[in-house]
Amino acid sequence: MSSWTFADVWEAIAAIQPDRPAHIQGDRVITWSEFDARADALAAYFIAKGMSRQGKVAAFLYNGPEYIESYYAAFKGGFAPVNTNYRYGPEELFYLFDNADAEAVVFHSGFTEVLEKIRGRLSGVKVWVAVAEPGHPVPAWADDYDAIVAKVPAERPVKAPWGRSGDDLLLLYTGGTTGMPKGVMWAQDDLFNVIGAGGNAALGIPPATSLEGLIARIQSPEHMRLTSLIACPLMHGTGQFSNLICFNQGGTVATLPSRKFNAMELWDETDRLGATAIVIVGLAFSTPMLEALEANPGRWDLSSVRTMSSSGSMWSQENKQGLLSYAKNAMIFDSFGSSEAVGLGVSASAPGAEAKTAAFTPGPTCVIFTEDGRRVQPGSGERGMVAVSGLLPRGYYKDPEKTAKTFKIIEGIRWSVPGDWAEVNADGTLKLLGRGSVCINTGGEKVFPEEVEEALKTHPAVRDAVVVGLPDARFGERICAVVETDGAAQPTLAELSEHVRLTLAGYKAPRELVLVDSIGRAPNGKVDYKAIKDRAVAALGVSA
């Protein structure tokens, strides 16, 4: 196919399997035909409201069918969907909607109060659509989502006057570790291909080369019927792209009924639905999942699970080993990538063959470059920045300066260099070190927080850990470990420092320790390093 669009693919899939579930959330089941019809109705509504070509549709929603329906409607109408972090406060939301030039905002009605604080300043928004929630009626200034999607247009599928194009965008806003969020511009054709083109490398399914071939594959009796349970938020790249991947294969996406992650609920749903895939983000999810399995042996039938996948957050070999001892038919795929760089690397684990922590096989177009543009050689011990070429985003929306800093021309080729540092082991695998923006400089030595964090997490009393740099008169910065314990023990600084020295250089060992009840990771598994540093400064009574 010369140019892929998600709407063309999903419409064809809906036509051949109208009664198969597209989305399940608790008792709610939305079939593929319902999914298609509801998105048609919403797309027709956007067009009738006078939205412009590639007008931005912001999804300010929790997980649920409405999230991906909003995206599908945008794809159908030639608009560009935009994710929205539902944890943002009023000014962060204003920045995002204003920066994205949002023309439509689809939101859960529980967010009415926060939106009323900024709505008057968002003159570019033409359409406000509210998904009603118990105790939160649709405000007078918004239209009711359920009423809109119930009015299925007679002419279907809905297409805008300007049609559709593989160059139509999806904007994925990413906050990173510092600065205001940036809108990563993915063209649909590039994104469709980079996430597998309807194939699945984990299951040995090659990319599709035509829409007809993709549909024939889905109709084949040998085609595996996928049910992907996505536990992480659809507002982030891991959850969102996992949803797209599953739908491109004609699968069913399930999301958890509750809005706060609960490991017991995840395993209950896995068992109930016979889920074939589980999507999470690192230790923030996998640790309570393993604890639930250990506390309830034999409670759940996990034989249906073929893959557990994670992206965006490192997690330990020991943790993977524990999960695979219960899900014996599964493999774990730990993807190394970011919003602006898909396919940097992957770590695959099977029962009895668990990959080492932070060790990744680089993708086919992944290279490690030194700061002066040289390729890092395997086994050299040199450190460099991870780069990927090939199918890349167009850049950051309305930000040529940041685009130029991330998307660089090296060796005459365009690369995405998001800021992750790594070494190349002698066997060609990558040892991931962390993001340069939070690198600690202590006595002239660079220390990446993630490598110290992973060492700390192997201590039996440590449930989670974050490492930050605090000011030091002699060394510039000193390493502080902020540790969430397992609740049964209170490890000392000396004990944890000695534990780190077992695997890392002495200068990487913590010189300060703060014990906390909870690290407080975001739903995507990431941490706010600035906020953690502020907590450490306050706890230790030092100057920032």
VOKE-922535 format. One record per residue (C-alpha): x, y negated, z. Coordinates in pm, whole numbers, padded with zeros to 5 digits, always signed. Example, Ala and Ser with C-alpha at 12.3 -4.5 7.8 and 13.67 -1.06 7.14 Angstrom:
2
+01230+00450+00780 +01367+00106+00714 
//
This chain:
544
+00000+00000+00000 +00149-00333-00103 +00016-00527+00196 -00149-00390+00509 -00414-00567+00716 -00557-00417+01032 -00916-00497+00938 -00894-00309+00606 -00750-00004+00784 -00998-00002+01071 -01298-00053+00844 -01194+00251+00642 -01149+00457+00959 -01489+00350+01095 -01652+00463+00770 -01521+00820+00798 -01577+00873+01172 -01864+00647+01278 -01959+00848+01585 -01612+00906+01729 -01537+00691+02037 -01314+00394+01966 -01299+00259+02322 -01390+00413+02655 -01393+00227+02986 -01557+00420+03266 -01916+00488+03162 -01894+00257+02860 -01835+00425+02526 -01806+00216+02209 -01810+00427+01892 -01613+00334+01583 -01933+00228+01404 -02033+00008+01699 -01682-00134+01721 -01695-00225+01352 -02045-00375+01368 -01978-00582+01680 -01657-00721+01529 -01846-00808+01209 -02101-01003+01411 -01832-01192+01601 -01637-01268+01283 -01953-01403+01117 -02013-01622+01421 -01659-01766+01404 -01701-01843+01034 -02041-02007+01089 -01885-02230+01357 -01652-02377+01097 -01324-02226+01207 -01037-02280+00964 -00821-02029+00783 -00581-01874+01036 -00759-02062+01314 -00645-01923+01648 -00873-01699+01857 -00754-01682+02219 -00850-01370+02416 -00869-01476+02781 -00994-01136+02895 -00930-00844+03122 -00896-00497+02969 -01206-00368+02798 -01371-00324+02458 -01420-00699+02416 -01045-00756+02407 -00973-00557+02095 -01311-00649+01941 -01204-01014+01955 -00884-00923+01772 -01072-00716+01514 -01311-01007+01450 -01014-01238+01401 -00854-00994+01158 -01180-00960+00964 -01229-01334+00930 -00873-01428+00839 -00806-01584+01180 -00509-01529+01411 -00564-01367+01753 -00373-01502+02054 -00317-01320+02383 -00371-01507+02709 -00218-01421+03046 -00516-01405+03283 -00286-01480+03578 -00209-01828+03449 -00321-02138+03637 -00500-02435+03476 -00194-02619+03344 -00032-02304+03206 -00357-02222+03028 -00383-02575+02891 -00028-02554+02757 -00095-02220+02587 -00427-02315+02426 -00294-02654+02319 +00035-02514+02189 -00145-02237+01998 -00398-02482+01845 -00676-02255+01970 -01007-02303+01789 -01191-02027+01977 -01158-01898+02332 -01324-01570+02428 -01322-01532+02807 -01466-01337+03096 -01718-01557+03276 -01526-01518+03602 -01272-01758+03450 -01532-02036+03411 -01408-02239+03709 -01047-02254+03592 -01151-02339+03236 -01375-02623+03352 -01062-02795+03489 -00905-02819+03143 -01188-02782+02888 -01235-03156+02844 -00875-03194+02727 -00897-02918+02466 -01067-03108+02186 -00942-02863+01924 -01147-02573+02061 -01462-02538+01850 -01594-02218+02004 -01628-02099+02363 -01759-01743+02404 -01817-01591+02749 -01836-01222+02838 -02083-01216+03127 -01982-01056+03457 -02187-00976+03770 -02213-01290+03983 -02070-01507+03705 -02334-01626+03456 -02240-01760+03115 -02183-02136+03153 -02406-02378+02962 -02115-02494+02746 -02039-02142+02616 -02222-01886+02405 -02299-01536+02530 -02071-01268+02385 -02325-00986+02412 -02590-01190+02233 -02347-01271+01952 -02227-00916+01887 -02585-00784+01891 -02669-00988+01579 -02505-00767+01317 -02500-00947+00980 -02673-00790+00681 -02369-00833+00458 -02085-00615+00579 -01794-00598+00615 -01754-00966+00693 -01479-01146+00504 -01403-01516+00508 -01411-01715+00181 -01031-01715+00179 -01011-01336+00214 -00740-01145+00400 -00367-01120+00358 -00081-00917+00499 +00073-01255+00580 -00212-01331+00823 -00072-01370+01173 -00103-01220+01518 +00043-01452+01785 +00194-01279+02086 +00274-01532+02356 +00557-01427+02583 +00670-01600+02899 +01012-01433+02926 +01209-01502+03243 +01235-01879+03208 +01056-02166+03033 +00708-02213+02894 +00548-01931+02694 +00645-01898+02328 +00415-01773+02053 +00582-01494+01855 +00440-01498+01501 +00392-01147+01363 +00261-01111+01006 +00012-00824+00998 +00192-00631+00725 +00524-00650+00912 +00365-00555+01242 +00167-00266+01095 +00484-00119+00946 +00713-00180+01244 +00475+00001+01484 +00461+00308+01264 +00225+00239+00972 -00031+00486+01101 +00236+00743+01186 +00369+00863+01517 +00738+00946+01547 +00682+01107+01888 +00441+01358+01733 +00635+01399+01408 +00378+01212+01196 +00542+01004+00920 +00432+00651+00824 +00148+00626+00574 +00229+00488+00229 -00126+00411+00123 -00467+00354+00280 -00603+00653+00087 -00326+00873+00224 -00385+00751+00578 -00758+00822+00558 -00697+01167+00409 -00460+01247+00695 -00715+01142+00959 -00981+01357+00789 -00753+01660+00784 -00849+01943+01025 -00485+01951+01141 -00489+01585+01249 -00440+01550+01624 -00729+01366+01789 -00559+01110+02012 -00701+00968+02332 -00462+00706+02462 -00516+00591+02821 -00365+00243+02842 -00310+00154+03206 -00125-00173+03151 -00288-00500+03042 -00387-00547+02678 -00280-00910+02719 +00086-00798+02704 +00274-00652+02410 +00310-00299+02549 -00063-00248+02601 -00169-00443+02295 +00067-00276+02048 -00016+00066+02197 -00383-00006+02126 -00301-00100+01766 -00090+00216+01720 -00369+00442+01849 -00637+00278+01634 -00417+00298+01324 -00427+00677+01368 -00803+00683+01416 -00771+00756+01786 -00963+00661+02098 -00833+00405+02346 -00935+00431+02711 -00877+00165+02973 -00920+00198+03349 -01252+00085+03498 -01082-00111+03778 -00890-00433+03725 -00625-00353+03981 -00409-00055+03900 -00493+00255+04099 -00291+00572+04039 -00566+00800+04169 -00808+00648+03919 -00556+00690+03638 -00519+01062+03704 -00895+01101+03749 -00950+00943+03405 -00669+01144+03248 -00833+01464+03366 -01189+01354+03280 -01107+01238+02928 -00841+01495+02842 -00609+01207+02756 -00329+01295+02517 -00122+00982+02587 -00065+00755+02886 +00079+00405+02846 +00240+00232+03145 +00518-00015+03226 +00802+00136+03427 +00828+00186+03802 +00543-00049+03891 +00311+00218+03752 +00512+00538+03759 +00608+00527+04128 +00250+00523+04264 +00155+00776+03993 +00420+01018+04119 +00328+00954+04482 -00036+01038+04404 +00064+01363+04235 +00286+01462+04527 +00010+01388+04779 -00255+01580+04582 -00093+01892+04430 -00321+02080+04193 -00597+01820+04197 -00574+01723+03829 -00547+01915+03503 -00278+01731+03305 -00232+01994+03033 -00375+01762+02764 -00104+01498+02810 +00152+01506+02528 +00322+01170+02579 +00378+00915+02853 +00524+00592+02719 +00660+00276+02870 +00819-00042+02738 +00956-00363+02878 +01087-00236+03212 +01361+00014+03299 +01276+00312+03519 +01476+00590+03670 +01566+00940+03553 +01451+01077+03890 +01109+00924+03849 +01065+01070+03501 +01180+01408+03627 +00914+01399+03898 +00630+01314+03658 +00732+01581+03408 +00727+01844+03681 +00348+01792+03692 +00271+01705+03327 +00454+02006+03188 +00341+01965+02825 +00443+01601+02804 +00740+01402+02686 +00825+01059+02821 +00922+00785+02577 +01084+00478+02723 +01095+00210+02452 +01350-00068+02456 +01210-00374+02285 +01047-00710+02332 +00773-00927+02184 +01014-01057+01920 +01218-00737+01870 +01039-00404+01820 +01247-00089+01785 +01568-00179+01964 +01595+00170+02109 +01421+00462+02270 +01486+00708+02550 +01312+01044+02525 +01271+01285+02818 +01130+01636+02827 +01089+01869+03127 +01441+01970+03229 +01602+01718+02991 +01537+01379+03145 +01724+01085+02995 +01963+00890+03215 +01844+00561+03359 +01898+00264+03123 +02042+00488+02847 +01880+00439+02505 +01934+00572+02156 +01953+00262+01934 +01699+00214+01659 +01811+00249+01295 +01856-00128+01252 +01989-00204+01601 +02343-00342+01652 +02530-00486+01952 +02715-00810+01871 +02968-00997+02081 +02907-01367+02132 +03147-01445+01846 +02958-01216+01605 +03165-00895+01613 +03006-00550+01634 +03071-00377+01967 +03242-00043+01906 +03128+00273+02088 +03327+00349+02400 +03512+00015+02393 +03367-00104+02724 +03290-00435+02557 +02959-00602+02626 +02740-00770+02373 +02392-00885+02282 +02141-00645+02132 +02015-00737+01785 +01771-00579+01542 +01712-00648+01173 +01450-00540+00922 +01084-00610+00997 +01088-00917+01221 +00849-01190+01336 +00836-01510+01133 +00960-01697+01441 +00806-01887+01733 +00495-02089+01659 +00574-02460+01621 +00921-02419+01773 +01199-02421+01512 +01465-02488+01777 +01390-02175+01982 +01336-01980+01659 +01688-02066+01546 +01832-01956+01882 +01668-01612+01872 +01655-01533+01499 +02012-01559+01379 +02197-01499+01054 +02493-01265+01120 +02684-01086+00843 +02445-01251+00598 +02143-01073+00752 +01857-01212+00964 +01851-01062+01314 +01633-01096+01622 +01857-01146+01925 +01621-01181+02224 +01896-01205+02488 +01941-00850+02619 +02297-00738+02692 +02430-00385+02657 +02738-00169+02622 +02776+00106+02361 +02869+00441+02512 +03119+00667+02336 +02831+00882+02202 +02666+00578+02043 +02387+00541+02302 +02324+00205+02463 +02375+00124+02829 +02127-00155+02889 +02255-00424+03125 +01979-00682+03132 +01868-01023+03013 +02138-01288+02992 +01914-01565+03121 +01918-01415+03473 +02281-01305+03467 +02469-01375+03795 +02820-01525+03781 +03011-01427+04093 +03379-01512+04110 +03393-01532+03731 +03241-01187+03686 +02909-01144+03505 +02660-00925+03688 +02331-00831+03527 +02056-00792+03789 +01897-00490+03622 +02204-00266+03653 +02228-00338+04027 +01853-00295+04067 +01865+00048+03906 +02149+00152+04137 +01952+00035+04440 +01640+00223+04331 +01824+00554+04350 +01854+00512+04728 +01588+00731+04894 +01452+00447+05112 +01410+00199+04824 +01076+00187+04650 +01154-00116+04433 +01426-00379+04415 +01508-00712+04251 +01851-00877+04252 +01909-01253+04237 +02206-01483+04270 +02234-01723+04563 +02478-02019+04582 +02817-01936+04728 +03084-02199+04803 +03371-01965+04718 +03239-01741+04438 +02977-01969+04278 +02703-01713+04335 +02663-01411+04561 +02437-01116+04501 +02120-01084+04707 +01905-00770+04702 +01532-00816+04762 +01409-00468+04852 +01069-00306+04896 +01117+00004+05108 +00922+00328+05115 +00785+00225+05455 +00954+00510+05640 +01301+00357+05678 +01472+00020+05707 +01802+00041+05519 +02082-00195+05619 +02282-00425+05394 +02595-00219+05459 +02415+00103+05370 +02275-00034+05044 +02599-00204+04944 +02789+00120+04994 +02525+00303+04789 +02570+00060+04499 +02948+00104+04515 +02903+00475+04445 +02819+00395+04082 +02912+00029+04021 +03209-00199+04076 +03246-00342+04424 +03179-00701+04314 +02831-00589+04202 +02731-00475+04551 +02479-00696+04737 +02616-00937+04997 +02270-01040+05121 +01954-00837+05186 +01590-00937+05218 +01331-00668+05298 +00977-00734+05171 +00643-00553+05190 +00599-00581+04814 +00806-00707+04523 +00484-00830+04364 +00542-00730+04005 +00304-00860+03738 +00068-00613+03565 +00322-00578+03282 +00588-00461+03528 +00794-00778+03505 +00908-00999+03792 +00936-01372+03827 +01305-01405+03913 +01267-01769+04014 +00987-01687+04258 +01186-01394+04402 +01489-01620+04443 +01274-01878+04624 +01153-01603+04860 +01511-01498+04931 +01621-01856+04993 +01333-01909+05237 +01391-01578+05417 +01764-01637+05463 +01741-02009+05535 +02002-02103+05274 +02010-02391+05027 +01912-02312+04669 
//
